[in-house]
Amino acid sequence: DIQMTQSPSSLSASVGDRVTITCRASQSVDNYVNWYQQKPGKAPELLIYTTSNLQSGVPSRFSGGGSGTDFTLTISSLQPEDFATYFCHQSDSTPRTFGGGTRLDIK
Amino acid sequence: QIELVQSAPEVKKPGASVNVSCKTSGYTFSYYGISWVRQAPGQGLEWMGWINPFNGDTAYAQEFQGRVTMTTDPSTRSAYMELRGLKSGDTAVYYCARVTLVRGPESFWGQGTLVTVSS
């Protein structure tokens, strides 16, 4: 199984900050990395698919990058509604696997 | 709009089975797969497997092999996940999600169904 190692596991930041979350795959996932946002008591929502493609309706302050085994999610200017938990995910092969999550809260 | 609506919460005893349903609307049912993902309280996301409604093909995570069955009913645009031999460690929110097969993401999710396993 492909392991997705996400860091940091938690992060405190302020409104307006730029933040980056990283995800490392245990083997190449051919850029099939996706990012989800989850708020308490809600289902995950897709933000970014296939490394860098913005899902319809997602604000442009979210962006994704990387290649091979190392990937990033960047939020360019944090908004109050962005404080949530973020998960990376590989869809290159089964079983599909998720990173452990990054909890982003207000400093 | 695309919607996936799941069945109500369940409370089960150890050893029992649970069947969670996922009714879809807003897209052509047979064009996309359905994944099932679970999340234990305060924990991360765990992919359980998926089903292709077009031909019924399934793929299950090794951890659930022999204990899970995923099915669909195209006439009602619904998917089902049965998990047998429940243990306390199966207490979790179970999600269905529409998935673009062949490496696509789980793009739309149901609201989740809490399954509690307790004696």
Chai-1 contact restraints between the chains, C-beta under 6 A:
chainA,res_idxA,chainB,res_idxB,connection_type,confidence,min_distance_angstrom,max_distance_angstrom,comment,restraint_id
A,Y32,B,R103,contact,1.0,0.0,6.0,A-B,restraint_1
A,N34,B,P105,contact,1.0,0.0,6.0,A-B,restraint_2
A,A43,B,Y95,contact,1.0,0.0,6.0,A-B,restraint_3
A,A43,B,W109,contact,1.0,0.0,6.0,A-B,restraint_4
A,A43,B,Q111,contact,1.0,0.0,6.0,A-B,restraint_5
A,A43,B,G112,contact,1.0,0.0,6.0,A-B,restraint_6
A,P44,B,W109,contact,1.0,0.0,6.0,A-B,restraint_7
A,L46,B,P105,contact,1.0,0.0,6.0,A-B,restraint_8
A,L46,B,S107,contact,1.0,0.0,6.0,A-B,restraint_9
A,Y49,B,P105,contact,1.0,0.0,6.0,A-B,restraint_10
A,F87,B,L45,contact,1.0,0.0,6.0,A-B,restraint_11
A,S91,B,R103,contact,1.0,0.0,6.0,A-B,restraint_12
A,S91,B,P105,contact,1.0,0.0,6.0,A-B,restraint_13
A,T94,B,A59,contact,1.0,0.0,6.0,A-B,restraint_14
A,P95,B,W47,contact,1.0,0.0,6.0,A-B,restraint_15
A,P95,B,A61,contact,1.0,0.0,6.0,A-B,restraint_16
A,R96,B,W47,contact,1.0,0.0,6.0,A-B,restraint_17
A,F98,B,G44,contact,1.0,0.0,6.0,A-B,restraint_18
A,F98,B,L45,contact,1.0,0.0,6.0,A-B,restraint_19
A,G100,B,G44,contact,1.0,0.0,6.0,A-B,restraint_20
A,G101,B,G44,contact,1.0,0.0,6.0,A-B,restraint_21
